[in-house]
Amino acid sequence: MTLQPHRSRQPLREPWTTERFYQERALACDHALDSSTRSTYSSHLNSYLAFCDAHAFPYTPTADILSFYVVYMSYHIEPRSITSYLSGICSSLESYYPGVRKLRNDPLVVRTLRGCMRMRSKPVQRKRALECTDLQRAITTYPPRSYDDHLFMALLFTGFHCLLRLGDMVQPDKPELRTLRKITRRASLTLDDEPVTFTLPTHKSDRAFEGDHVVLTNLINAGPDPVAIFRTGSTSTATGGVEARTGTSIVGSEAEYAPVRVFIEKTLSQYRLHQLSRDEAVSAFSKYFHPVAEKLGTPVENANSAV
């Protein structure tokens, strides 16, 4: 018996030219990776190209060249990081050399990387986890006096109680990496009743673009109330830094940008951590928002002795 398929009526759609197909496909492939991931992968590719130029190797990847790259870089960076470097190199070169991922998984490259990890890897040093007493000491030692202070405390307490990372609440310093699609809109914020809720629109690992519904409430019942601090930070009308006031963040006004990392660095400087380098300052503050152990760089009680 032969089954005849049901012929449904299709809407009229304008056919595309071959040039249009190539253009749209190239655009889709370009957006397959997040902007921050593309920037990181570009840095990894530049590392590989500089390595080939310095040693007069061809750019065409081979198992030998990749294994040489692994050995060479293990003397300059943590060998565990070479894995992500190879991922970025493969992603960037795959369009030109389709077999690069097979070369990445070649036994010679895998064994070389494993050997470098055994010989030169260093133990992971984790920072002390942030505790409720640290939050109490922070707000007692440095009571908020301006809009920026209220904003910083709101970010600090919200990140701790909601297990948010720094990237969930601020934007990158580089304008080309900023996107409004990742900013929490003030329209999603509910302040009428407790708990306070807002929506994180998306992040680079959220392929379904479903977002996250964040709930802020005081579950610990010890120390300052995070909800009260959040309300104060979001409704403050005092003048503050331009990075803080031009934001569509959970505590900013409806404007163009959310607070950036530079704002966090400046705030850390005001909190007597100004002798830290830029990377150290950002790293120290980012520890506040790590959901497990890497939350705090310098304890608040040791801030005075650190400068």
Secondary structure, DSSP 8 states (H G I E B T S, - for coil): -----------------HHHHHHHHHHHHHTSS-HHHHHHHHHHHHHHHHHHHHTT--SS--HHHHHHHHHHHTTTS-HHHHHHHHHHHHHHHTTT-TTHHHHHT-HHHHHHHHHHHHHH-----------HHHHHHHHHHS---SHHHHHHHHHHHHHHHHT--GGGTSB-SSGGG--GGGS--GGG-B-SSSSEEEEE---TT-TT---EEEEE---S-SSS-HHHHHHHHHH--S---HHHHS--STTS-SSS---BHHHHHHHHIIIIITTS-HHHHHHHHHGGG-SSS---SS-GGGHHHH-
